[in-house]
Amino acid sequence: MAEFIGKDRKARRAYGFDEIALVPGEVTINPEEVDIRFKLRDKVFEIPFLASAMDGVVDPEFAIAMGKLGGIAVLNLEGIYVRYDDYQTILADIAKATPEDATALVQKLYEEPIKENLISKRIETIKKAGSRCVVSAIPQKAERYGKIAQEAGVDCFVVQSTVTTVKHISTSYQVVDFKKFCKSMKVPVILGNCVTYKVALDLMEAGCDGILVGIGPGSACTTRGVLGLGVPQVTSIADCASAREFYHKKTGRYVAIIGDGGMSTGGDVCKAFACGADAVMVGSAFARTKEAPGKGFHWGMATPHANLPRGTRIRVGTTGSLEEILYGPARLDDGTQNLVGALRTCMGNVGAQNIRELQLTELVIAPAIRTEGKLFQAAQRVGMGK
């Protein structure tokens, strides 16, 4: 319900992950017996986790490793891997830069033109290794890069920008027709990002197979500070999931909701699913893996923007292997490792046999969920007190 924030001006209350909690179920299930598979059109993935299309997270080698572990890694077709044939030196330069110089350096390095032959080369490298390949491009490049990627054997194509709408107005460049684009692609198409019921519904009606939900919650994103845009993830996912249910009842076609950003722990991931997500896209958790190309650093997709960067380079460190982050064993007590195990255990405790049942879990507004009874953890800066 909206509240007055001034004369004749209302604002709706929105919620983030730290403000809600899941209620345990009346029946519990063995975590090893729950079904967490993720389906995107005719493709089934063993785990509902996507690694963000960020250069500090996903390179071809990481994509291969993620694919072999059952997940999805999205390669950025606007990034350094299609600008430089030998990108290791570039990654090292970004890692060595001081915090004061990092953004300017990234902007300069991304001035190098994209080489279209490298798009095919990167896709073929991932496919030859036996992993599925998923790539991402901005709307203005979607049609051109979509054709190249499809010919190279890509398994799924993501069209992603800070804010994506079907009704985009521009007189300076050709606006992509999403309905035409989705129909022309023979592989599943994911569109994003959005945070509202109406835009989510518009994107579904354009024919996409999945929608990315989240504007500004990522750890390396500064959109909310630079532009003032964003809706907390709990409300965003719930609103877009409601659009999915309406669209499914209306057409019989199910479009996946993918929560993108704002999840740093297993608890956040579980809450995203309970709010209505079918899968989650995570950046910083995977940027901390030994396999991540960022060498302990992570930067937002809009960091290289020449005129108005909406991301920054942050140090996340390296805490474990990709397998440990996904499947454990967890060596840290903060919920940042064994994300799959956390999801399975949560589902068992709320009595959900699959993701669709997890989406029906009872939620409570709980602003004290992270602080109640955690005095010693907070004082000692361990566990949930960090």
N, C-alpha and C positions, 0 to 999 in steps of 0.2 A: 504494500500500500504506500502511495506517495505521501510525503510530508511537505508542509510549507517550509521553504528555506528563506523566504522573503515575501513581500507583498505580491500576491498573484503569481508566485513562482514556486512550483513544486519540484521535488526530486524524489525518485524512487530509491529505496534502500537496497543496496546490493551487498553480496557476501563473498568473502574469500575463504580459502581452505582453513585458515586458522580460526575461523568463527563458527565452524560446524563440527559435528561428530556423528559417527554412525552408531546406531543402536544394535546391540547383539541380538541374534535371532532366537526364536523359540525352539528351533532345531539346529543342531550343529552337524557338520559334515567333515569327513576326513579330507584335509587339504589336497592330498594327492589324487583325489577322485573328482575334483571339480574340472570343468571344461573351460579353458581360457582362450581357445582358438579365436582368431580374428578373420572374418571373411570380407573380401572386397570383390564384388561381382563374382567371378568364377575362380578367384584365387583365395586359397586358405593359408594363413600363416599360423605357426604354432603358438606364438605369443603376441599379445596386442600392444607391442612397443615399437615405436618409430624413433629413430635417431634424427634430430633436427638437421635441416639442410644448411648447416653452418660449417665454414671451412676449418674451424678449430675442432670440429667434431667428426665430420665424415670426409674421408678421402677414399679412393678406390680400395685400398687395403682394408680400411675399417669396414667399408660396405661388404666386402667379402666375408670378413669375420662375423659381422652381425647377421648376415644371411645364413651362415652355417650354424648359428645358434638359434635360428628360427624366427628372428625379428626382421625389421625393415630399417635400412639406413638410406636416407635421401641425400643424393649428391647434388650440390648446388651448381647449376649450369651458368651462373653469373659469377662464379668464384675463381680462385686462383688455379684450380685444376684444369680449367679450359682456357686459361690465359697464358699459362707457362707449361712447357713440356716438362722441364725439370723444376719441380716446385719445392723441393726440400730446402733449398737455400732461402727461398721466400719465407717459408715457415720459420726457419731459424732466425731470420731478421726480425720478424714480428715478435717472436719470443724474447729476443734480446733488447727490444726497445724499452725505454723508460716509460712510466705511466704518462708523463707529460708529452712525449713524442709519439706515442703509439697510434693515436687516431690519425694524425697527419701522415704518418708512414703508411698506414693501411690505405688511406685515400690515394696516396701516390702510387702504391703498388697495384691498385685496382684500376689505374688509368690504362694499363696495358690492354689492348683490344682482345676480345674473345676470338679464339681460333676455332672455327666450326669443325675442323677435322679432329680436334681433340675431344669433342663431344662423343663422336662415334668411337674413338679410341678408348675413352674411359669406360663407356658402356660395354664394349667388347671385352675389356680386361676383366670386368666384374662377372660377365656372363661365362667367359671361358673358365673361370675358377669354380663354376658350379653354383653361384649364388644368384638370387633374383636381383634385378637392378631397378631402382626407383630414382627418378631425377626430378629436379624442380627448376622452374623458370618464372620470370615475372610475366604479367599478362601481355605486355607489349611484344615479348619475344616468344610467346607460347606457340603460335601457329608455325613459325619458322623452325624453332627448336623441337617442337612436337613431331614434325615430319622426320627430321634427322634422327631423333631418338627412336622413333618407331621403326624406322628402317634398320637401325643398329640392333634391334631386338629388346628394347626396354620393356619391363613388365608392368610399369605403372607410371603415370605422368602427373606431377603436381604443379599447379599454377598458383603461385603464392605472392602476395604483396602485403604491406602493412594493413591496409583496409581494401577488401575486394568486394565489389558490388556488380550486379548484372547491368545496372543502369548507370554507366559511367559516361561522363560528358567531356569531350575534348575536341578542339578545332585544330590542334597542332600535330596530332598523330592519329593513326587509324586505331579505333577502339575495337578490341577483340569481341567477336560474337560468341559468347560462351556456349550457347545452344548449338550453333554450327560446329564449334570446335569439339565439344563433347561427342557429337554425332560422328564426326570425322575420325576420331581416335578409336582404334580397335582394342586398346588396352584401357583399364580402369583409369578414370581421371578424378583427382582430388582438387578441390578449389578452396581457397582461403586467403586471408583470414577474415572472420566475422565474429560478431558477439551478440547479434540480435535475432529475434524470432523471424521478423519479416525478411531480412536479408538472407538468412539461412534458407527460408522457404523459396525465395527467388532463385538461389543457387541450385537448390534441389530440382526446381522446375526447369532449369537449364539443362539438366541431364547428367549431372556429375554423380560419381559413385561414393564420394566421401567429402566431408567438409572439415576444414581446420578451424577450431574455435579458440580465440585468444588474441587480444590486442594489448601488447605492452607488459605482460606478466613475466617474461623471460628474464633470467638473471643478468644477461648482458645487454638487455634492451633498455633504451632511455626514452621511448616514445611517450610514456606517460608524463615524463618531465619536460620534454621538448615541445610536445603538442597538446598535452593535457587530455589526451584520448585514452579511453580504456574502460572496461567494466570488469570487476573482480570475477575470477574464474568460476566460482560456484554458481553465481547467477547466470553468467554467460552460457555455461554448458547446459544448465537446466532449461534456459529459454530456447536454445537451439535444439535440444533434445525434444522439447515439446513440439517444435516445428517438424521434426523427423516423424514423430508419432502421428501428427495430423496428416502429413504427406503420405505416410505408409497406409493409413486407413483410406485415404482418398484414391490412391493409385495402385496399391499393392506392391509398390517398389520400395525397398528398404535402403536408405542412404546412411552410411556410417558417419557418426559424429566422433571427431578426433580432438580431444583436449590438447591444446598446444601451448605449453609454457606454464610457469608458476609452480611446478612440482619439483621439489628438491628431495623429498623423502618418500618412502613406501606408503606412509600414511596419506600424503597428498595424492599419490596415484590412486589409492583405494577410494578416496573421496571423489575424485574425478569420475570414476566409473559409477559410483553410487548416485552421482548427480545426473547421469545419463550418457556418459561417454562409452563408445564401443572400443576405442583404442586411445592411447596417449602418445604424444610426441614430446620427447624429452631432449634437452640439450646439455645443461651443465653436468648432470649425472654421468653422461657418457663422455663428456669432455675430460673427466677425471680419470678415465681409463688409460692403461698403458698403451693401448692400441690407437688412442686418439691422436691425430696429427698435430694438435695445437701445443704439444709439449708442456702441458699443465696450464695453458692459457685458452681463453674462450672469448670470442667476439661476435657481436650481433650482425645479422645480415645487412642491416642498414648503416653499419659503422662506416663503410667506404663511401657513402653518399658525398658527392663533391661539394654541395652547398649547405646541406642540413643533416649531419650525421644523427642517427637516432639509435645509436648503439655505442658500446664502449668495449675495450679489451679489459678483461678481468682475469686475475689469477685464481684458478680453482685447484691447482695442485694435481698430483697424481696419487690416487689412493688404492688402486687395485686393478686387476685385469678386467676385461669386458665380461668374461664369464663370472667373475666374482660379483660385479655390479648387478648382473642379471640373475644369476642362480646361486651365488654364495660359494663357499661359506662366508658369511659376513664377519669381517674382522674389526668393524667399527660399530659403535652402539647408537649411532645417530639416525639410523634408518635410510642411509644413502647407499647401502649395499643389499644384495639379494632382493631386488625389487619384485621378481617373479614369485619368490617365496613369500614375500609380504602380501602380495595380491592373493595367492592361494590360501594363506592362513586367514586373511580377512574374510574371504568368501566362505571358508569353513565355519568361522565364528558367527557369521550372520545367516548361515544356512542357505547360501546361494550356490546352486549346482552349475550355473553358467553366468556369463556376463549379463544377459538379459534379466536374470533373476536378481543379480547384484544391483541393477538399476532401480529395483523396487524397494531397496533397503530403507528403513525408517531413518530419517535425519532429524537431528536436534540442533538448534542454535546454541552454541556453547563457546562463548568468548573466552572462558577460563580453561578451555580444554588443554592448553599447553602449559599452564601455570599452576593449576590446582594440585596441591600436594607436592610440588616440585621445588620446594625451598632450597633443599640441600644441593640439588642439581644446578639450580640457578646460581647459588653462592659459589659452587666449585667449578662452574662453567663446564659441566660434563653432561652427556646424554641430551635431554631435552632443554637443558639450561644453557646451551651454547649460543 
